[in-house]
Amino acid sequence: MDIKKNVENGMNAAIEHLEKELNSIRTGRANPAILDGVRVSVYGTEMGIKDIASITAPEPRTIQITLFDKSNVDATAKAIQTSDLGMMPNVDGSIIRITIPAMDQDQRVKMAKKCHEFGEQGKISIRHERAEGNKTARKEKADGNISEDLEKKLEKEIQDLTDKYCKKCDELTKAKEKEIMTI
């Protein structure tokens, strides 16, 4: 039953990717995960902020970045400023603070739509895994490696997995949309 296991692994990867995408969306509250996509040019290479600093949320609307090496402060502040997050960092020694601005209703609606789009992309990935699994099962049957009954059983199990993971996508998306729309 390697086919089912491979399909489930692919679906798990799609869910993990969706969770990462949803965490990168601004909600109006401080969430250190929104900085995960910001890359900083330090030591001759591009690195994530979490690789060169400790990131915390000491207050509901403040993110604090404490750099391990004080010489990276300017590069980090510039990377945050030029990112598409729309935030202005305040530098204080080796600490950078970001105050998360309150979102207006239009911004909330845009972010909720973005969540929905990410959720749909997640479901598309899951359905793709289903199609690949079913294709593999049909090929195995055609090659004579499995019986028709086993092929049908696999297709049903794969469909059950698809339903389960699509439902999980919907739950994650709805929870994030609710978080965004809550003032």
N, C-alpha and C positions, 0 to 999 in steps of 0.2 A: 504493500500500500504506500509505496514511495510517492505515487502521484498525489494522493490526498495530502501527505505531509508537505510536499513541495508547494502545493496550492496554499495550504494554511500558512506556511512560512512567508509566501509572497503577500498574502492578505495582512499578516501581522506587520510586515514592513510598510505596507500602505497606511495602516493605522498609525504606526510610529511617525511616519512622515507627516500625516495629517496633524497629529498632536504637536509636532514641532512647528508646523506652519501656523496653527492656531495660537500657539504660545507667542509667536512673533507679532501678533496683532495687538495694537494699543487698546487699552480698555478705559483709560482715565485714571487707573490706579497704578502704583509703582509695581512693576514686575521685572525683575532682573533678566528674565528670558527674552525680553524685547531687544536686548543688546546682542543676542547670540549671532545675528547676521552681520554685525559690524566688524570689519577687518581693519587692523592697524598695521602700518608699515613700520616695523621695528627690527633691529638686528639684521637688516638686509632681507627681510622676508615679510610676508603678510601673516598676521596671527589674529586669533579671536581675542576679544577683550578679556574673556574669562581665563585665557592662558597667561595673561600678563598682570592680572589684578584680581582682587577679591571684590565681588559685587554683592551689595546688600540693599535692602529696602527698609531703612530705619523708621520711616514714617509712611503713611498711606500714599502720599503723592511725591515721595522723594526717593531717588536711587542714588546710592553712594558707591563710588568706585575708588578703592584704595589700591594704588599701583604698587607692585613689588619693587620696581625700579623707578625712582623719581624722574630719571631722564626721559621716560616715555610719556610724561604728562601732556606735553604739547601735542605730540603726534596722536595721542588718544583723544584729546579734546577736539582736535581738528577732524578726526575720523567720525566722531559723533555728530559734529556740526554739519559735515558734508553728507552724512547718511540721509536716507529718505524718511527718517523718523520725525523730522521737524522739531528737534529739541536743542536747547542752548545749554551747554555745560558751563558750570561755574567752577573755576579752578581755585583750590585753596591748598597750597603746598603740594603734597603728593596725593591729595584727595580731590576727586572730581565729584561734584554733586549735580544732579539733574532734577529739576522740579518738573513734574508731569503736569502740563496745563490741562484744565478741565475741558472736556469735549462738548461742543454744542450738539444739538439734535441732528443736524445735517451730517456731521462727522460720525456720529453714532450709527446713523443709517448706512453710511458708506462702509464703515467697518463691519457692520452686520452683513451687508451684501458680500463683502470680501470673504467673510467666514463661510457664507453659503457657497460661494464659488470654490473655496478650498474643500468643503465637504463633498461637492459634486465631483471634483477631481479625484478625491479619495475613492468615491464609489466607482468611478470609471476605472481606476487602477484595480479595484477588487473584481469588477466584472471582466477585466482583461485576464486576470489570474484564473477566473472561472473558465473562460474560453480556452486558455492554454491547457488547463487541466483536462477539460473535455476532449480537446484535440488529441492530447497524449493518450487518453483512455481509448479513443476510437482507433488510434494508430496501433496501440498494443493489441486490441481486438483483431484488427486487420492482419497483424503479423502472427496471430494465433497464440499470443502469450497469455491472454485472458479470455474467459468465456463471455458471451453476450450478457448473461445474467450479472456477472461481475462488473461489466462495463456500465450497465444500467444502475447497479448499486452505487458505483463510484460517482456517476453523474448526479444521482440523488444526494449523496453525501456532500459533493462539491456544491450543489445548489443550496443545501442546508447551511454550509459554511458561508456562502455568499450572502444569504439572508441575514445570518448572524452578524457578519462584519459590516454589511450595509446599515443594519440597525445601529451598530456601535458608532458608525460615522455620523448618522443622524443625531444620536444622543450627544456626542462630543460637540457637534456643530450647534445644536440647540442650546447646550449649556453655555457655550462661549457667547452666542448671540444674546442670551439672557444677561450674562455678565456685562456685556457691552451696553445694553439698553438700560441697565439699572443705574440710576443716577446717584 
